[in-house]
């Protein structure tokens, strides 16, 4: 009688291999920020020097959402403002998870200004933003060339004067795919 060979590894079994690939892909899929692009104040950094600026985007809503999750990665720091009110802040570097801010209570029907103060000690960095809105879906607002930037904090209320510089979409060096934080990990204001 001839012996049949048994797989030595769980990964050689089709079901287990499929589950492993699906789980590995799910983490990357969930951390996607949709069409969001890495933006920054400038591409021209001749020598390391601290930089701080405000990136803004006005968004028109048909109604105030009951849920609105902002996902941000800012290398090195950010302060999120919604309609002139502070919504949260954080410090990040490559390898850190996205920071989540629930901002529904700050949004209203009509024009809403999202402003993100961002900066780095070296002048080099990246800002990635995506907003999931109940009723509008995932990635309803995202960072791209439509964002305006300004070195003045006055832009929190008045809007940016210059077009944001676009680095590109994730994954890109040095940030890769920013990972999601643990469930229910929201920042404080």
BELJO-V604933 format. One line per field, one symbol per residue. phi: phi as a letter, one per 20 degrees, with the letter a starting at -180 (. if undefined). psi: psi as a letter, one per 20 degrees, with the letter a starting at -180 (. if undefined). Layout:
phi: ???
psi: ???
This chain:
phi: .efeedfecffeegffffffffffffffffefdmegdfcafbeecfbgbgcbbcdcbecddfbffecbdedcccedbbcecclndfdqbacbbgoffgddcecgfeebfoecdeccfbabfdndabcccbcedfndnfmfcbfafffdcbfefgfgeenfecffedeqefebfeemegefffgmedeee
psi: pppqqqpiqhiipgghgggggggghhghghiqkcjqqprrgqinnhqpqqqqrppqppppphrpqipooppqoonhrqpppolippirrrprrpiqrqpppojhiiqrpbpppppopqrqiiipaqpppppppphiaqkhpqpaiiqqqqipihihhiqqhqpqpphaqqpqpjhcoprqrqqjnqqq.
